[in-house]
């Protein structure tokens, strides 16, 4: 049950929290309520598909999410990138702790024991794989931005263009897939293209080296995260659930 609720959290708090909604949430209470409503409806929809009687706890998750976001967006005013990072970490920990606590306290059954109208629903391993892939997309981008800004300052995480947002997400999925498939040695083929620049040295031909740009910290963390998630999925799929 926790994996399903985690997936709902990732989609509602990241994938469906568009840039304009995040800005609206930071400016007005109505924006916070709209975002909270999205998370609430998505959580209720996921719970309704597998365990309709659990709806009061899904409602509690949505309402608590809204309350936590209200405090963070409208009450707390972080004055530095590090303070923003700490605020973000506490915010996410509270969301996840509440979800986990409700699952444990209510004795929610494992997804493998639940049934769909026309048969069994997605097995836990398949749901875990989907959750891992989703986490590598927009959620990873947001998390890495907060971490890089908080640890190395705003200059280490300059604004990204649309293409610069898309490529790291695709790279992370490809890297995780390589790790999952056992081809970890092919990761340089994903990371290096576009980051290698030829430089001619007088009298010595051409020297090729890896170009390190202003996003170096984000790149290293991105690759590390993709490897970790790929390895976790590989362990999950090859082991026992």
N, C-alpha and C positions, 0 to 999 in steps of 0.2 A: 504493500500500500504506500509505503514511504517513497518508493521510486516514482510511482504515478504522481504523487503530490509534488515531488521534486521537479518532475517534468513540467507540471502545471505552473510551478513557481518560475522556472526558467523562461517559459514562454510568456507568461503574464508580466513578469518583472523586467524582462530584457527584450525579447523578440517583439512584443506588442507595445513596449514603451518607446515609441518613436521619439526622435529628437524634439519635435514640436511639443509632444506631450510631456517630456522631461522638463522643457523650458516652462511650459504652462504650470506644471506641478511646483516648480521652484518659485513661481510668481504669485499664484493664488491658491486658496483653499479648494476652490472648485476643481482645479487641476488635480489636486491630491485625491479628491473624491472620485473623479472620473477614472484615474488610474486604479484606485482601490476597487471600483466597480468592475473593471476589466479583470483584475485578479480574482475577485469574488465569483464572477460569473463563470470564468474558466475553471476554477476549482470545483464549483458546484456541478458543472457539466461533466468533468472527469469522474467525480464521485457518483453522479447519477448513472453513469454507464456501468459501474461495477458493484456499487453498494449504496443504493438510494437511501437506506435508513441512516447512513452516516452524514446526511446533509447538515444537521446542526453543528457538527464539528468543522465541516467545510465552511459554514457560515462564520464560525469563530475564527478560522484561519484568515478569511477575507477581511473581517472587521479588525482583527489585530494587525494585519498588514497595513490597513489604511491608517490606523492609529500610530503605528511606528513611523510610517512615512510622513505623517503630519508633523510629528515632533522633529524629525530630521530635516524636512524641507521648510517648515514654517517657524520652528522655534529655535533650533540650533543654527548658528551662523558661523561655520568654520572659517577661520581667518588665514589659513595657510593650506598648501597642498597636503602636508602631513596630517593636519587636522581633518581634512576632507577624507583622506584614506582611512583614518581611524574611525570616523563617523560611518563610512561605508561598510567597514568590517563589522562593526557592532550592529548596524542595520541588518546585514545579511545573516549574521549569527543568530540574532533574535528571531528572524523569520524561520530559519531552519530548526532552531531549538523548539519553537512552538509547534511546528509541524511534527517533529519527532516525538515530542512529549504527548501530543494528542493521539498519535498512532499507538504508542506504547500504553498509555493510560486506558485507552478504549479497547485494547486487545484486538485491533483491526487485523483481519485475516490476511495471510500472504496472498498475493495476486494469483498464484498458481492454483489456489483453491476456489477462486471465484469463477462464475460462469457468465457468459453472455447470452443474449436471447436465443441466438442460433448456434450455441456451442461455446467452447472455451475462448476466452479473450487472449490477447497477446501474452505469451509466456514471459515470465520475469526477465529472462536473459535477453529476449528481443527488446523489451522495454528499456532495459539497462543500456543496450547498444544505442537505441534511439536517443536516450537521455545524454549519453556521452557525445554523440554527434551534435546534438543541439547545443550542448555546453561549449563546443569548440567554435561556434559561430558568434553571434552577437554577444552572448554572455561573456565569453572569453575576451572579446574586444573591450568591453566596458571594464571588466576586472583589471585587465592589463594596463589600461589607461590610468586608472586610479592608483595602481601600484607604482607605475613608473613615475607619475607626477609626484606622488607622495615620497618616494625614495630618492629620486634624482632631480626633482624640480620640474617646472613647467617647460624649460628649454629642452628637456629630454623627451617630451611628448608634444611636439608642435601639432597644430591642427592637421587633420588628414583630409585629402581629397577622396572623392567617391571610389576611385580606383585603388587608392591606398588602403581603404577600409575593406575592400573585397578580397584583394590578394592574400592578406594574412589568414583570412577565414578559410579560403580554399586550400592554402598551404597547410594549415593545421589539420584539416580533414584528410588530406593526402598523406601527411606524415603519420597520423594516427593509423590510417589504413595500412601503411607500410609496416609499422610496428606490429599491428594486429596480424598481418600476413607473414611476419617473420623476415621481412626484407629491410631491416633497419639500416643496413649499409647503403641503401639507395636514397636516404634522406638528403645527402648533399645535392642530388639531382633536382630536388624540390627547392632547396634553400638558395643555392648559388646562382642560378640563371637570373640575369638582371642585376646581380650584385657583384659581378666580376668586371673589372675594367682593365683593358690593355694599356700599358704605358711603355713607350719606347725609350730605351736608355741608349745614349750615343755610343756607338761602337759595339754594343752588346746585344743588338736585336731587340726583342720585345719581352718585357717582364709582365706577367699576369699576376694580379693580386686581388684579394677580396676587398671590395669597397665597403667601408663601415660608415654609414650615414648617421644622421641625428636620431634614428630610431633603433640604434643598436641594442639598447637595453630591452626594448619591447620585443625585438626579434629574438633575442636569446631566451627570454621568458616564454615567448610564444612557442618556440620549438620545444622547450622543456615541458611545457604544459601538454602539448600534443603527444609527446613521447610517453608521459605519465599516463594519460588517459588511454592511449593505444595499448600500453602494457597492462593496464587494469582491465580493459576489455578482453585482451588476450587471455589473461588469467581467469576471468569470469567465464569465457566461452569454452576454455579447455578444462576447467575444473568443475566442481560440483556447486550448485546454487544453494 
